[in-house]
Amino acid sequence: MNPLPPLEKIPPEIAAVRDYEPFARERMNANAWAYFSGGAADELTQRANRSSFDELKLKNRLLVDFATGGHTRCEILGQHLDHPILLAPIAYQRLAHRDGELATALAAAATKTPFIVSTHATASLADIAHAGTAAAAGGLWFQLYMQPERSATRELVRRAEAAGYRAIVVTADAPVSSVRNREQRAQFALPAGIESVNTRDFPSVAARGLDPAALCGGLLRAQPTWKDLEWLRSETRLPIWLKGVLSAEDAESAIDRQVDGIIVSNHGGRTLDTLPATIEALPQVAVSVRKRVPILLDGGVARGTDVLKALALGANGVLIGRAYLYALAAAGAVGVAHVINMLRTELEVAMALTGCATLADVDERVIWKR
């Protein structure tokens, strides 16, 4: 059966972020669905990202004085935002919708939401910036997979700088391809016309030749190290975030290398299965960081209450991934904007009912403790 066309308007039965999932499934073929919906191995970490949020309970407060009003505004590394919700990097978005990253950038601009563009986007960094008017609204950040050759990495960073991107997000938790059984069973492959536009002229790691006797076929020999992060710090004045941090040790090492921010992430459960859920890992990272740099979190965020819980446990903001990807597949830019607005509304309600007028009021006191 051929996938259905995108929705022309949002139906009333979509009242929450997760309501988009069945509509997205009907509008993606089996190949694309396996790629976007699956996780590593048995997908235990992917499910834990969601269930760990569900297990956390909130504590409401009564008769709080809100006479001075309230808001969800925040500042992250000098960037003033209307809310603490950002769009995570997701590769190959044209697999989900014909306009791919261009539609996501449009929605991000309309809602003043930062959009972190993947290295493996299906449109050029410049075209995405043009679609999202990168210099205005929430702005665009660039998610960087360091390339085997430093010259290629430098070229990607220069393109991002030239197009007005506001930060570099280094993803460090996927040095090799993970074991994704759902993709294997679907025999996933990129269809004709879908490619990583921004890296198509660069040599791949495999082009160097594989060594069957070495770990992971020798692919790890070309993977970045802490020294490469130090080199990158010397190459750009843009803020650098390190994505994939789950431990206090790596957080400390990142700060030692002068990163500007840390993203607590397990890659949406798509790399190593049985890693902890990100909301479980967040507290120990936050204790180690001691507010020296801002912290963002991704993984399983699908409710405004999830945003509140992450902020309460030490995050300065959250990234959403599949939450907006499914909306993109179902309804394009309008769907992505709708998801952002639903989460923001839910966050405001959760703040009001836990007695928090602003994000500065949110701390561990909103979490119910037995």
C-alpha positions in Angstrom: 0.0 0.0 0.0 1.4 3.4 -1.0 1.9 6.0 1.8 -0.8 8.6 2.3 -0.1 12.2 1.3 0.6 14.8 4.1 -2.4 16.1 6.1 -3.8 19.4 4.8 -5.0 20.3 8.2 -4.5 19.0 11.7 -7.5 16.8 12.8 -8.9 17.2 16.3 -7.8 13.7 17.3 -4.2 15.0 17.4 -4.3 16.5 20.8 -0.9 15.4 22.1 2.6 14.9 20.6 2.3 11.1 20.5 -1.0 11.3 18.6 1.1 12.0 15.5 2.8 8.6 15.4 0.0 6.6 13.7 -0.5 9.5 11.2 3.3 9.4 10.4 3.3 5.6 10.0 0.6 5.9 7.3 2.7 8.4 5.4 6.1 6.6 5.4 7.1 3.5 3.6 8.5 0.5 5.6 12.0 1.5 4.7 11.7 5.0 6.2 9.6 3.8 9.2 12.3 1.3 10.2 15.0 4.0 10.1 13.2 6.7 12.1 11.2 4.5 14.6 13.8 1.9 15.5 16.6 1.8 18.1 19.6 -0.4 18.8 19.3 -4.1 19.3 16.3 -4.9 21.6 15.4 -1.2 21.8 15.5 -1.3 25.6 17.2 2.1 26.0 14.8 3.6 23.5 11.8 2.4 25.6 13.6 3.4 28.9 13.9 7.0 27.7 10.1 7.2 27.7 9.3 5.0 30.7 11.8 6.8 33.0 10.0 10.0 32.4 6.7 8.3 33.2 8.0 7.0 36.5 9.0 10.4 37.8 6.2 12.1 39.7 5.5 15.8 40.1 4.5 17.7 43.3 1.8 20.3 42.9 1.5 23.5 45.0 -1.6 25.4 46.1 -2.5 29.1 46.3 0.7 30.4 44.8 0.8 34.1 44.1 1.2 34.7 40.3 0.3 38.4 40.5 3.5 39.4 38.7 2.7 37.0 35.8 5.1 34.5 34.5 6.7 33.2 31.3 8.9 30.5 29.8 11.7 32.7 28.5 15.3 31.7 29.1 18.8 32.5 28.0 21.2 29.9 26.8 24.8 31.0 26.0 23.6 34.5 25.3 20.8 33.5 23.1 17.4 34.7 24.3 14.7 32.1 23.7 10.9 32.2 24.3 11.0 28.6 25.6 13.5 25.9 26.5 12.6 23.5 23.7 15.0 22.9 20.8 14.8 20.6 17.7 17.3 17.8 17.8 19.4 16.9 14.8 17.8 14.1 12.7 19.4 12.9 9.4 17.7 12.3 6.1 14.5 14.2 6.8 13.3 13.9 3.2 12.7 10.3 3.9 9.8 11.5 6.1 8.5 14.5 4.0 9.3 15.8 0.6 10.5 19.2 2.0 12.6 17.6 4.8 14.8 20.0 6.6 13.5 23.0 4.7 10.0 22.4 6.3 11.6 21.9 9.7 13.6 25.1 9.4 10.4 27.0 8.4 8.6 25.8 11.5 11.5 26.5 13.7 11.7 30.1 12.5 7.9 30.6 12.9 8.1 29.4 16.5 11.4 31.0 17.3 12.9 27.6 18.1 16.5 26.7 17.6 16.9 23.9 15.0 20.1 21.7 15.1 20.8 20.7 11.6 22.3 17.3 11.0 25.6 16.7 9.2 23.6 14.2 7.1 20.8 16.6 6.1 19.2 16.2 2.7 19.6 19.8 1.8 22.6 22.1 1.9 23.4 24.1 5.0 22.9 27.3 3.0 19.5 26.3 1.6 18.3 25.3 5.1 19.4 28.7 6.4 17.6 30.5 3.7 14.4 28.5 4.4 14.6 29.2 8.1 15.9 32.8 7.9 18.8 31.7 10.2 19.8 35.2 11.3 16.4 35.7 12.9 14.1 33.9 15.3 15.5 30.9 17.2 18.4 30.4 14.8 20.1 27.4 13.4 22.8 25.3 15.1 25.0 22.8 13.2 25.4 19.2 14.4 28.8 18.0 13.4 30.1 14.5 12.8 33.8 15.0 12.6 35.2 13.6 9.3 38.2 11.4 8.8 40.1 14.3 7.3 40.4 17.5 9.4 40.2 19.5 6.1 36.7 18.1 5.5 35.6 18.9 9.1 37.0 22.4 8.7 35.0 22.9 5.5 31.8 21.9 7.1 32.4 24.3 10.0 33.2 27.1 7.6 30.0 26.5 5.6 28.0 26.6 8.8 29.7 29.9 9.9 29.1 31.4 6.5 25.4 30.5 6.5 24.8 32.1 9.9 24.6 29.1 12.2 25.0 30.0 15.8 26.6 27.0 17.4 28.4 23.7 16.6 27.1 20.5 18.2 29.6 17.7 18.1 28.0 14.3 18.3 30.6 11.9 19.8 28.6 8.9 20.8 28.4 7.1 17.5 32.0 6.3 16.3 30.7 3.2 14.5 27.3 2.2 13.1 25.2 0.5 15.7 23.4 -2.8 15.5 19.8 -1.9 14.6 17.8 -5.1 14.1 14.7 -3.3 12.9 16.6 -1.7 10.0 18.2 -5.0 9.2 14.9 -6.8 9.0 13.5 -4.1 6.7 16.7 -4.2 4.7 17.0 -0.4 5.1 18.7 1.5 2.3 18.6 5.1 1.2 16.4 5.4 -1.9 17.6 7.2 -5.1 17.6 10.9 -4.6 18.1 10.9 -0.9 21.7 11.5 0.2 23.8 13.4 2.8 24.1 16.5 0.6 26.8 18.3 2.7 29.2 15.3 2.8 28.8 13.8 -0.6 32.1 15.2 -1.9 34.1 13.9 1.1 35.8 10.5 1.3 34.2 8.0 3.6 36.1 6.1 6.3 35.5 2.9 4.4 37.3 4.4 1.4 40.5 4.1 3.3 40.2 0.3 3.3 39.0 -2.0 6.0 41.1 -4.3 8.2 39.2 -7.5 9.1 41.6 -8.2 12.0 41.1 -4.9 13.7 38.2 -3.9 16.0 35.2 -2.9 14.0 37.1 -3.6 10.8 39.6 -0.8 11.6 36.9 1.9 11.4 37.8 3.2 14.8 41.3 4.3 13.7 39.8 7.3 11.9 37.4 8.3 14.7 37.9 11.5 16.7 39.4 11.8 20.1 39.6 14.5 22.8 42.6 16.0 20.9 40.3 16.5 17.9 37.9 18.4 20.1 40.7 20.6 21.3 41.7 21.2 17.6 38.1 22.1 16.8 38.1 24.6 19.7 41.0 26.4 17.9 39.2 26.4 14.6 36.0 28.3 15.4 34.7 31.1 17.6 31.2 29.6 17.6 30.0 27.9 20.8 30.8 24.2 20.9 28.4 21.7 22.5 29.3 18.1 23.1 26.4 15.7 22.5 26.3 12.2 23.9 27.5 12.8 27.5 26.1 10.3 30.1 28.7 10.3 32.8 30.4 12.7 35.2 33.8 11.7 33.8 33.0 12.7 30.3 31.3 15.9 31.4 34.5 16.9 33.3 36.7 16.0 30.3 34.5 18.1 28.0 34.8 21.1 30.3 38.5 20.7 30.5 38.5 21.0 26.7 36.6 24.3 26.9 33.3 23.2 25.5 30.6 25.7 26.0 27.7 23.3 26.6 26.9 19.7 27.2 24.0 17.6 25.8 23.0 14.6 27.9 22.0 12.1 25.2 22.0 8.4 24.4 21.3 9.1 20.7 17.7 8.3 21.1 18.5 4.7 22.1 20.0 4.2 18.6 23.7 3.4 19.5 24.4 1.1 22.4 21.4 -0.7 23.9 21.0 -0.9 27.7 22.5 2.5 28.2 20.7 4.4 31.0 17.8 6.7 30.1 18.9 10.2 29.8 16.7 11.5 32.6 18.4 8.9 34.8 21.9 10.1 33.8 21.1 13.8 34.0 21.4 14.3 37.8 25.0 13.0 38.1 26.1 15.0 35.1 24.5 18.1 36.6 26.2 17.6 39.9 29.6 17.2 38.2 29.1 20.3 35.9 28.0 22.6 38.8 26.5 25.1 36.4 29.8 25.9 34.8 28.3 25.3 31.4 24.6 24.9 30.3 23.2 21.4 29.9 20.6 20.2 27.4 18.9 16.8 27.4 17.3 14.7 24.7 15.7 11.3 24.6 12.0 10.5 25.1 10.7 14.0 25.6 7.0 14.0 24.5 5.1 16.1 27.1 5.5 19.5 28.7 5.8 17.7 32.0 8.9 16.0 30.6 10.4 19.3 29.9 9.7 20.5 33.5 11.2 17.3 35.0 14.4 17.7 33.0 14.7 21.3 34.1 14.1 20.3 37.7 16.9 17.8 37.6 19.5 20.1 36.2 18.9 20.8 32.5 18.7 24.3 31.0 16.6 23.0 28.1 15.6 19.9 26.1 15.8 18.7 22.5 12.9 16.9 20.9 13.5 14.3 18.1 11.0 11.8 17.0 8.3 14.1 18.5 8.7 16.5 15.7 9.9 14.1 13.1 6.5 12.2 13.2 4.7 15.6 12.9 6.9 16.5 10.0 6.0 13.2 8.2 2.3 13.7 8.9 1.8 17.4 8.2 5.1 19.1 7.2 6.0 22.5 8.7 2.6 23.0 10.2 2.9 19.7 12.1 6.3 20.6 13.5 5.1 24.0 14.7 2.0 22.4 16.2 4.2 20.0 18.3 6.3 22.9 19.6 3.3 24.9 20.6 1.6 21.9 22.3 4.7 21.2 24.4 5.1 24.8 25.3 1.4 25.0 26.4 1.8 21.8 28.4 4.9 23.2 30.0 3.1 26.4 31.0 0.3 24.4 32.6 2.8 22.2 34.5 4.6 25.3 35.7 1.4 26.9 37.0 0.3 23.8 38.8 3.7 23.2 40.5 3.9 26.9 41.6 6.6 28.0 39.1 6.1 31.5 37.5 9.4 31.3 35.6 11.9 28.7 34.7 14.2 30.2 37.4 11.6 28.8 39.9 12.0 25.2 38.6 14.2 23.0 40.7 14.1 19.6 42.5 11.3 20.8 44.7 8.8 20.1 41.9 9.7 16.4 41.9 7.7 14.2 44.3 10.0 12.2 46.6 8.7 9.2 48.5 
